[in-house]
Amino acid sequence: MRVGVIGLGSMGKNHARVFSEIADLVAVCDTDEAKLWRWGTARFTDVEAMLDGVELDAVSVAVPTPDHCEIASMVIAAGIPVLVEKPLAATSADCRGLVRLAAERKVGLATGHIERFNPVIAALRERWGQLGAVSQIFVERMGPYPVRRDGVGVALDLSVHDVDLVGYVSGDHIATVHSRGCSRNGRPVSIVSVAETVEGVVVSMCQSWTTPTKIRRMRVLGENGMFVADLLRQKLTFYANDYSPVEWPGMEAFFGVSEGDVTSYKILKQEPLRLELGAFLEMVKTGNDVCPTGEDGLEAVRLAELIEVAVR
């Protein structure tokens, strides 16, 4: 399959690397010529020239977020299936425009929500029923302040991952969300949100650019125990509930359950981006929705906007 990559920044260069290994990378495009020369393929600094000059079966767009809508629209207008790095666009209005244009042109549109392809998330979904009735989900996504300067706040950068993941792993959808946080120079940098899903599951989320180390963790509480998913290390642990009697009756009110068996599951560690781009190529070949769709990207941005507005 003949593939092109537009944008060769921190994510785009990895798109190009993976596509060069699993497909036929025939073109790359970036306004910075210095980023083009490492690739032994057709090189462009202009998107229109690339779309007109090379036959392409699929394109990934990894330009700065404010440019997602314009560049993706050009690819869709050319009739080429496109995967757009998350967030799908800088605003929900732009996302709706992309979804509408893709439907009108009958062109495949995927959103690059890479965490869906993290093997630990696949393992968590596979074992979801082990929890019994789920009551709470806790998500932490924190790390240092990013180097890039594209004007995007922490909600569009980090929260957008987690609102998508909550719906994906649970099969439920966030219905309401309330957020508080802090900003730096008018840009949200740390957010805590409490949400509730349609089915009544309480969701607590913390996303921040103010911690010195990266944390990517999801905890899910159910009637039978708790899953802890470490997304960075691709490690999944289940802590079973134990209902053995408490010797001190007065403490029963504080300890409804105690720790039972602890199981750490073996997970085949794989690169999520390789899995994601492989799924995108399958989507292009078969037309099946094996990737997050444009509608998925729209919903994630809509929720991220609600979070960010509450913080400002």
C-alpha positions as CSV (number, residue, x, y, z in Angstrom):
1,M,0.0,0.0,0.0
2,R,1.4,3.4,-1.0
3,V,1.4,5.7,2.0
4,G,2.4,9.3,2.7
5,V,3.0,11.2,5.9
6,I,2.4,14.9,6.4
7,G,4.3,16.4,9.3
8,L,7.6,15.0,10.6
9,G,7.7,16.3,14.1
10,S,7.9,14.1,17.3
11,M,5.0,11.9,16.2
12,G,5.2,12.2,12.5
13,K,8.8,10.9,12.2
14,N,7.6,7.8,14.0
15,H,4.6,7.5,11.6
16,A,7.1,7.6,8.8
17,R,9.4,5.0,10.5
18,V,6.6,2.5,11.1
19,F,5.1,3.0,7.6
20,S,8.5,2.4,6.0
21,E,8.5,-1.0,7.8
22,I,4.9,-2.2,7.2
23,A,3.9,-0.5,3.9
24,D,5.4,1.4,1.0
25,L,6.2,4.9,2.2
26,V,6.3,6.8,-1.1
27,A,6.1,10.4,0.1
28,V,6.8,12.7,3.1
29,C,5.9,16.3,3.6
30,D,7.1,19.0,6.0
31,T,7.7,22.7,5.8
32,D,11.1,22.2,7.4
33,E,13.4,20.8,4.7
34,A,15.9,19.5,7.2
35,K,13.4,16.9,8.4
36,L,12.9,15.5,4.9
37,W,16.3,14.3,3.9
38,R,16.5,11.2,6.2
39,W,13.8,9.6,4.1
40,G,14.6,7.9,0.9
41,T,11.4,8.7,-0.8
42,A,9.6,11.6,-2.6
43,R,10.0,14.7,-0.4
44,F,7.7,17.8,-0.4
45,T,7.4,21.0,1.5
46,D,3.9,21.7,0.0
47,V,0.9,19.5,0.7
48,E,-0.9,20.3,-2.5
49,A,2.3,19.4,-4.5
50,M,2.5,16.0,-2.7
51,L,-1.2,15.2,-3.2
52,D,-1.0,16.1,-6.9
53,G,2.4,14.6,-7.6
54,V,2.2,11.1,-6.0
55,E,-0.3,8.3,-6.2
56,L,-1.3,7.6,-2.6
57,D,-3.6,5.0,-1.1
58,A,-3.5,6.4,2.4
59,V,-2.1,9.4,4.3
60,S,-1.4,10.2,8.0
61,V,-1.5,13.7,9.2
62,A,0.8,14.6,12.2
63,V,1.1,18.4,11.9
64,P,0.5,20.8,14.8
65,T,-3.0,20.6,16.1
66,P,-4.2,24.0,14.9
67,D,-3.4,22.8,11.3
68,H,-5.2,19.4,11.5
69,C,-8.5,20.6,10.0
70,E,-7.0,22.4,7.0
71,I,-4.5,19.7,6.1
72,A,-6.9,16.8,6.7
73,S,-9.5,18.6,4.6
74,M,-7.1,18.8,1.7
75,V,-6.4,15.0,1.9
76,I,-10.1,14.1,2.1
77,A,-10.9,16.5,-0.8
78,A,-8.3,14.5,-2.9
79,G,-10.2,11.3,-2.2
80,I,-7.5,9.7,0.0
81,P,-8.2,7.9,3.3
82,V,-6.6,9.7,6.2
83,L,-5.6,9.1,9.8
84,V,-5.3,12.3,11.8
85,E,-3.2,12.4,15.0
86,K,-5.2,13.1,18.1
87,P,-6.9,15.4,18.7
88,L,-8.9,15.2,15.4
89,A,-8.9,19.0,15.3
90,A,-8.5,22.0,17.5
91,T,-12.3,22.5,18.0
92,S,-15.4,20.4,17.9
93,A,-16.7,22.6,15.2
94,D,-13.7,21.7,13.0
95,C,-14.1,18.1,13.9
96,R,-17.7,18.1,12.7
97,G,-16.6,19.7,9.4
98,L,-14.1,16.9,8.8
99,V,-16.6,14.2,9.7
100,R,-19.1,15.8,7.3
101,L,-16.7,16.2,4.5
102,A,-15.4,12.6,4.8
103,A,-19.0,11.4,4.7
104,E,-19.8,13.5,1.6
105,R,-16.7,12.4,-0.3
106,K,-17.1,8.8,1.0
107,V,-13.5,8.8,2.3
108,G,-12.2,6.9,5.3
109,L,-11.4,9.2,8.3
110,A,-9.6,7.8,11.4
111,T,-8.4,9.5,14.6
112,G,-5.1,8.6,16.1
113,H,-6.1,7.6,19.6
114,I,-3.0,5.5,20.1
115,E,-3.8,4.4,23.6
116,R,-6.6,2.1,22.3
117,F,-3.8,0.0,20.8
118,N,-1.8,-0.3,24.0
119,P,-1.6,-4.0,24.8
120,V,-2.5,-3.4,28.4
121,I,-5.8,-1.8,27.3
122,A,-6.6,-4.7,25.1
123,A,-5.9,-7.0,28.1
124,L,-8.1,-4.9,30.4
125,R,-11.0,-5.0,28.0
126,E,-10.6,-8.8,27.6
127,R,-10.9,-9.3,31.3
128,W,-13.4,-6.5,32.0
129,G,-16.1,-9.0,33.1
130,Q,-13.9,-10.3,35.9
131,L,-14.7,-7.1,37.8
132,G,-18.4,-7.7,38.1
133,A,-20.4,-4.5,38.4
134,V,-18.0,-1.5,38.0
135,S,-18.4,1.4,40.3
136,Q,-15.4,3.7,39.7
137,I,-12.7,4.5,37.2
138,F,-9.6,6.5,38.1
139,V,-7.2,7.8,35.4
140,E,-3.9,9.6,35.9
141,R,-2.0,11.0,33.0
142,M,0.8,13.4,34.1
143,G,4.3,14.5,33.1
144,P,6.6,17.4,32.5
145,Y,5.7,20.5,30.6
146,P,5.9,19.7,26.8
147,V,8.6,21.2,24.6
148,R,6.3,22.1,21.7
149,R,4.5,25.4,21.4
150,D,1.3,24.9,19.4
151,G,-1.1,26.7,21.7
152,V,-2.9,23.6,22.8
153,G,-3.8,23.2,26.5
154,V,-3.6,20.1,28.7
155,A,-7.2,19.2,28.0
156,L,-6.7,18.8,24.2
157,D,-3.3,17.2,24.7
158,L,-4.0,14.8,27.6
159,S,-7.6,14.7,28.7
160,V,-8.7,13.9,25.2
161,H,-6.9,10.5,25.6
162,D,-8.6,9.6,28.7
163,V,-12.2,10.6,27.9
164,D,-11.8,8.3,24.8
165,L,-10.3,5.5,26.8
166,V,-13.0,5.5,29.5
167,G,-15.7,4.9,26.8
168,Y,-13.5,2.4,24.9
169,V,-12.7,0.1,27.8
170,S,-16.1,0.2,29.5
171,G,-18.4,0.3,26.5
172,D,-20.1,3.2,28.2
173,H,-20.1,6.9,27.6
174,I,-19.3,10.0,29.7
175,A,-22.6,11.8,30.3
176,T,-21.5,14.6,32.6
177,V,-18.2,16.1,33.6
178,H,-17.1,18.7,36.2
179,S,-13.5,20.0,36.3
180,R,-11.2,22.3,38.2
181,G,-7.5,23.1,37.5
182,C,-4.9,25.7,37.2
183,S,-3.4,27.7,34.2
184,R,-0.2,29.3,33.3
185,N,-0.3,32.3,31.0
186,G,-3.9,31.5,30.2
187,R,-3.1,28.0,29.2
188,P,-4.5,25.1,31.3
189,V,-1.6,23.0,32.7
190,S,-3.3,20.8,35.4
191,I,-6.8,19.5,35.5
192,V,-8.8,17.3,37.9
193,S,-12.2,16.1,36.6
194,V,-15.1,14.1,38.1
195,A,-17.4,12.6,35.5
196,E,-20.3,10.1,35.4
197,T,-21.1,7.7,32.6
198,V,-24.5,6.9,31.2
199,E,-24.6,3.7,33.3
200,G,-23.7,5.6,36.5
201,V,-20.0,4.8,36.8
202,V,-18.1,7.6,38.6
203,V,-14.9,8.6,36.8
204,S,-12.0,10.6,38.3
205,M,-9.4,11.9,36.0
206,C,-6.2,13.9,36.6
207,Q,-4.1,15.3,33.7
208,S,-1.1,17.5,34.3
209,W,2.0,19.0,32.8
210,T,3.5,19.8,36.2
211,T,5.0,16.5,37.4
212,P,8.7,15.7,36.9
213,T,8.0,12.1,35.8
214,K,5.5,10.5,33.5
215,I,2.5,8.7,35.0
216,R,0.0,6.8,32.8
217,R,-2.3,4.7,34.9
218,M,-5.9,3.5,35.0
219,R,-7.6,1.9,38.0
220,V,-11.0,0.3,37.8
221,L,-13.0,-0.8,40.8
222,G,-15.7,-3.4,40.7
223,E,-17.6,-5.7,43.0
224,N,-15.0,-8.4,42.7
225,G,-11.8,-6.4,42.9
226,M,-9.7,-3.8,41.2
227,F,-7.6,-3.7,38.0
228,V,-4.5,-1.5,37.9
229,A,-3.3,-0.8,34.4
230,D,0.1,0.8,33.9
231,L,0.1,2.1,30.4
232,L,3.8,3.0,30.3
233,R,5.1,-0.4,31.4
234,Q,2.2,-2.3,29.8
235,K,1.5,-4.1,33.1
236,L,-1.9,-5.3,34.3
237,T,-2.6,-6.4,37.9
238,F,-5.8,-7.6,39.5
239,Y,-6.4,-7.2,43.2
240,A,-9.2,-9.5,44.2
241,N,-11.6,-8.6,47.0
242,D,-11.6,-10.8,50.1
243,Y,-14.6,-10.8,52.4
244,S,-13.0,-12.7,55.3
245,P,-14.3,-11.7,58.8
246,V,-12.7,-8.7,60.6
247,E,-11.5,-9.5,64.1
248,W,-12.3,-6.0,65.4
249,P,-16.1,-5.5,64.6
250,G,-15.8,-1.8,65.0
251,M,-13.6,-1.6,61.9
252,E,-16.0,-3.3,59.6
253,A,-17.6,0.1,58.7
254,F,-14.2,1.2,57.4
255,F,-13.1,-2.0,55.8
256,G,-15.8,-3.4,53.6
257,V,-13.4,-5.6,51.9
258,S,-9.8,-6.8,52.4
259,E,-7.0,-7.7,50.0
260,G,-7.4,-11.1,48.4
261,D,-5.3,-12.8,45.7
262,V,-3.1,-10.5,43.6
263,T,-2.6,-11.6,39.9
264,S,-0.1,-10.0,37.5
265,Y,-1.0,-10.8,33.9
266,K,1.7,-11.6,31.3
267,I,1.3,-9.2,28.4
268,L,3.1,-9.4,25.1
269,K,4.7,-5.9,24.9
270,Q,4.2,-4.3,21.5
271,E,4.5,-0.8,20.1
272,P,1.1,0.8,20.1
273,L,1.8,3.0,17.1
274,R,2.7,0.0,14.9
275,L,-0.6,-1.7,15.9
276,E,-2.5,1.5,15.3
277,L,-1.1,2.2,11.8
278,G,-1.5,-1.5,10.9
279,A,-5.2,-1.2,11.9
280,F,-5.4,2.0,9.7
281,L,-4.1,0.1,6.7
282,E,-6.6,-2.7,7.4
283,M,-9.4,-0.1,7.5
284,V,-8.3,1.3,4.2
285,K,-8.2,-2.2,2.6
286,T,-11.5,-3.6,4.1
287,G,-13.5,-0.5,5.0
288,N,-14.1,-2.0,8.5
289,D,-14.0,0.4,11.5
290,V,-11.0,-1.2,13.2
291,C,-9.6,2.3,14.0
292,P,-11.2,5.1,16.1
293,T,-13.4,6.9,13.7
294,G,-13.9,10.6,13.0
295,E,-17.0,10.5,15.2
296,D,-14.9,9.1,18.0
297,G,-12.4,11.9,17.6
298,L,-15.2,14.4,17.6
299,E,-16.7,13.1,20.8
300,A,-13.3,13.2,22.6
301,V,-12.7,16.8,21.5
302,R,-16.2,17.8,22.6
303,L,-15.6,16.4,26.1
304,A,-12.1,18.0,26.2
305,E,-13.7,21.4,25.4
306,L,-16.1,21.0,28.3
307,I,-13.2,20.2,30.6
308,E,-11.1,23.1,29.4
309,V,-14.0,25.7,29.6
310,A,-14.5,24.7,33.3
311,V,-10.9,25.4,34.1
312,R,-10.5,28.8,32.5
